[in-house]
Amino acid sequence: MRYKLTVEYDGTPFVGWQKQEGHLSVQSVLEKAVSIAVREPVDVQGSGRTDAGVHAVGQVAHFDCATEQNVYKLRESINALVRPHPISIKSVEAVSDDFHARFSARQREYLYKIQNTRFPPALDHQRVWWFVHPLDEVKMQQAADLLIGKHDLSTFRAAQCQAKSPVKTIDELTVSRQGDFVFIRIKARSFLYHQVRNIAGSLAYVGCGKWTVDDFKHAFKACDRKQGGETAPASGLYFISVRY
């Protein structure tokens, strides 16, 4: 039997999604909890690997087990077993054995959240990028529009990225403001390592006036990470959802 999990977590205390020997990860906590709940060892596979400090509201994972499970009871059991770690199972579904959390995905969505105030965040500490200088979200959107479609995104690719190609297709990229917060939403089938955070950092350069839109275009077309903006902090990044 194969089961699909929809997972929410605060990434602050974790080294990321992926298991790392001797470190606390979301995957390792989930595997331990699910294994106890179904009374057999399981391998939990995620739809994407979030980095240390990155959050999720709609991460998807799957696992196989030998016995049929009551999905409601299983969700309650796992949620009890993951405590006190900041992980919540939002749903458990039985799926066909050809479903794969990672390889069946057709689109992933991320949100980058910026608190644009002179005062530091209190309630959202470690859940936003605190950016003091005023941001012009209209100019940020003008720059973001340049990235829609299929492009070489080397300027926004971290040096440690193991992807075979820097060419990716961005389906949607929007910048909006709600009060003191600026939101960057991006949808694509797959992403390069640190791509969203590097894009957010470069868009912030445009928003605060450090760069013009033409400067952003020049950096993007250079296909050189050294020409790009800073890497925005992990604290502002959220894995939102996966479409299959």
C-alpha positions as CSV (number, residue, x, y, z in Angstrom):
1,M,0.0,0.0,0.0
2,R,1.2,3.5,-0.9
3,Y,0.2,6.6,1.1
4,K,0.5,10.2,0.3
5,L,1.2,12.8,3.1
6,T,0.6,16.5,2.9
7,V,2.9,18.1,5.4
8,E,3.3,21.5,7.1
9,Y,6.4,22.5,9.0
10,D,8.4,25.3,10.5
11,G,11.9,24.8,9.1
12,T,13.7,26.8,11.8
13,P,15.1,23.8,13.9
14,F,15.9,21.5,11.0
15,V,18.9,21.1,8.7
16,G,16.3,20.8,5.9
17,W,14.1,18.1,4.5
18,Q,16.7,15.5,3.7
19,K,18.2,13.1,6.2
20,Q,21.7,13.9,7.4
21,E,23.6,11.7,9.8
22,G,23.7,13.2,13.2
23,H,21.4,16.1,12.4
24,L,17.7,16.8,12.8
25,S,15.8,16.8,9.5
26,V,12.1,16.7,8.6
27,Q,12.5,13.5,6.7
28,S,14.2,11.7,9.7
29,V,11.5,12.8,12.1
30,L,8.7,11.7,9.8
31,E,10.3,8.3,9.1
32,K,10.6,7.6,12.7
33,A,7.0,8.6,13.5
34,V,5.5,6.8,10.5
35,S,7.5,3.6,11.2
36,I,6.1,3.5,14.7
37,A,2.6,4.3,13.5
38,V,2.5,1.5,10.9
39,R,4.7,-0.9,13.0
40,E,7.3,-1.4,10.2
41,P,10.3,0.5,8.8
42,V,9.4,2.9,6.1
43,D,11.2,5.2,3.6
44,V,9.5,8.6,3.3
45,Q,10.1,10.3,-0.1
46,G,9.4,14.0,-0.4
47,S,8.4,16.0,-3.4
48,G,11.3,18.5,-3.0
49,R,14.3,19.1,-0.7
50,T,13.9,22.3,1.3
51,D,17.0,23.8,2.9
52,A,17.8,24.5,6.5
53,G,15.4,27.1,7.8
54,V,12.9,26.9,4.9
55,H,9.3,26.3,5.8
56,A,6.4,24.4,4.2
57,V,2.7,24.6,4.2
58,G,2.1,22.0,1.4
59,Q,5.0,19.7,1.2
60,V,4.0,16.3,-0.2
61,A,5.6,12.9,0.6
62,H,4.8,9.2,0.2
63,F,5.7,5.9,1.8
64,D,4.9,2.2,1.3
65,C,3.8,-0.2,3.9
66,A,2.6,-3.8,3.9
67,T,-0.7,-3.3,5.6
68,E,-3.8,-1.3,4.8
69,Q,-4.2,1.8,7.1
70,N,-7.1,3.9,8.3
71,V,-6.0,7.2,6.9
72,Y,-7.8,9.3,9.6
73,K,-6.3,7.3,12.5
74,L,-2.9,7.3,10.8
75,R,-2.9,11.1,10.5
76,E,-3.7,11.4,14.2
77,S,-1.0,8.9,15.2
78,I,1.7,10.5,13.2
79,N,0.8,14.0,14.5
80,A,1.0,12.7,18.0
81,L,4.4,11.0,17.4
82,V,6.2,13.9,15.8
83,R,5.7,16.1,18.8
84,P,7.3,18.3,20.0
85,H,8.8,19.0,16.6
86,P,7.0,21.7,14.6
87,I,5.6,19.3,12.0
88,S,2.0,18.7,11.1
89,I,0.4,16.1,8.8
90,K,-2.5,17.9,7.1
91,S,-3.8,14.8,5.3
92,V,-3.1,11.2,4.5
93,E,-4.4,9.6,1.3
94,A,-4.2,6.1,-0.1
95,V,-2.7,6.4,-3.7
96,S,-1.9,4.1,-6.5
97,D,1.6,2.5,-6.6
98,D,2.6,4.5,-9.6
99,F,2.3,7.8,-7.7
100,H,5.6,9.3,-6.7
101,A,5.8,12.4,-4.6
102,R,8.8,13.7,-6.5
103,F,8.7,12.2,-10.0
104,S,4.9,12.6,-10.6
105,A,5.0,16.3,-9.8
106,R,4.1,18.7,-12.7
107,Q,4.5,22.0,-10.9
108,R,5.7,23.3,-7.6
109,E,5.0,26.6,-6.0
110,Y,7.1,28.6,-3.6
111,L,6.4,31.9,-1.7
112,Y,9.0,34.3,-0.5
113,K,7.8,36.6,2.3
114,I,9.5,40.0,3.1
115,Q,8.6,42.2,6.0
116,N,9.3,45.7,4.8
117,T,9.4,47.8,7.9
118,R,11.8,49.9,10.0
119,F,11.0,47.9,13.1
120,P,12.1,44.2,13.4
121,P,9.6,41.4,13.3
122,A,8.5,39.9,16.6
123,L,5.7,37.4,15.8
124,D,7.2,36.6,12.4
125,H,10.8,36.3,13.6
126,Q,12.6,33.6,11.6
127,R,9.5,33.4,9.2
128,V,10.3,36.5,7.0
129,W,13.1,38.4,5.5
130,W,13.2,41.7,7.4
131,F,14.1,44.3,4.8
132,V,14.4,47.9,6.2
133,H,14.7,50.0,3.0
134,P,11.4,50.8,1.2
135,L,10.6,48.4,-1.7
136,D,8.8,49.3,-4.9
137,E,6.9,46.2,-5.7
138,V,5.9,47.6,-9.2
139,K,9.5,47.8,-10.3
140,M,10.2,44.4,-8.8
141,Q,7.3,43.0,-10.9
142,Q,8.8,44.6,-14.0
143,A,12.0,42.8,-13.4
144,A,10.3,39.5,-12.5
145,D,8.5,39.6,-15.8
146,L,11.8,39.1,-17.6
147,L,12.2,35.6,-16.1
148,I,8.9,34.2,-17.2
149,G,9.4,31.3,-19.7
150,K,12.4,29.1,-20.5
151,H,15.8,30.6,-19.7
152,D,19.3,29.9,-18.6
153,L,19.1,30.8,-14.9
154,S,22.8,30.5,-14.1
155,T,22.8,33.9,-12.5
156,F,20.4,32.5,-9.8
157,R,22.1,29.1,-9.4
158,A,24.1,28.4,-6.3
159,A,27.6,27.0,-6.8
160,Q,26.7,23.7,-5.1
161,C,23.8,23.1,-7.5
162,Q,24.0,19.5,-9.0
163,A,21.4,20.0,-11.7
164,K,22.5,18.8,-15.1
165,S,21.4,22.0,-16.8
166,P,20.8,25.6,-15.7
167,V,17.9,26.0,-18.1
168,K,14.6,26.1,-16.3
169,T,11.0,27.2,-17.2
170,I,9.2,29.6,-14.9
171,D,5.5,29.4,-15.3
172,E,4.5,32.3,-13.0
173,L,6.4,34.9,-11.0
174,T,4.4,37.6,-9.2
175,V,5.4,40.3,-6.8
176,S,2.6,41.9,-4.6
177,R,2.3,43.9,-1.4
178,Q,-0.1,43.6,1.5
179,G,0.5,46.3,4.0
180,D,4.0,45.9,5.4
181,F,4.6,42.6,3.5
182,V,5.9,42.0,0.0
183,F,5.2,38.6,-1.4
184,I,7.1,36.9,-4.3
185,R,5.3,33.8,-5.7
186,I,6.9,31.5,-8.2
187,K,5.6,28.4,-10.0
188,A,7.7,26.0,-12.0
189,R,8.1,22.2,-12.5
190,S,11.6,22.2,-11.0
191,F,14.1,24.6,-9.5
192,L,17.9,25.1,-9.3
193,Y,19.6,25.1,-5.9
194,H,18.8,28.4,-4.1
195,Q,17.1,29.7,-7.3
196,V,14.1,31.3,-5.5
197,R,16.2,32.9,-2.8
198,N,18.7,34.3,-5.3
199,I,15.9,35.7,-7.4
200,A,14.3,37.2,-4.3
201,G,17.6,38.9,-3.4
202,S,18.1,40.3,-6.9
203,L,14.5,41.6,-7.1
204,A,15.0,43.3,-3.7
205,Y,18.0,45.2,-5.3
206,V,15.5,46.5,-7.9
207,G,12.9,47.3,-5.3
208,C,15.1,49.4,-3.0
209,G,16.7,51.3,-5.9
210,K,20.1,49.7,-5.8
211,W,19.5,48.3,-9.3
212,T,17.3,49.5,-12.2
213,V,15.3,47.0,-14.2
214,D,17.9,47.2,-16.9
215,D,20.6,46.3,-14.3
216,F,18.6,43.3,-13.4
217,K,18.3,42.3,-17.0
218,H,22.0,42.7,-17.5
219,A,22.7,40.5,-14.5
220,F,20.2,37.9,-15.6
221,K,21.6,37.8,-19.2
222,A,25.2,37.5,-17.9
223,C,24.4,33.9,-16.8
224,D,26.9,34.4,-14.0
225,R,26.1,34.0,-10.3
226,K,28.7,36.6,-9.4
227,Q,26.6,39.2,-11.4
228,G,23.5,38.4,-9.3
229,G,22.1,39.9,-6.1
230,E,22.5,38.5,-2.7
231,T,21.0,35.2,-1.5
232,A,17.9,36.1,0.5
233,P,17.6,34.4,3.9
234,A,16.0,30.9,4.2
235,S,13.6,32.3,6.8
236,G,11.4,34.0,4.3
237,L,10.9,31.0,2.0
238,Y,7.9,28.7,2.0
239,F,7.2,25.5,0.0
240,I,3.5,26.1,-0.8
241,S,2.1,23.3,-2.9
242,V,2.7,20.7,-5.6
243,R,0.4,20.0,-8.6
244,Y,0.3,16.5,-10.0
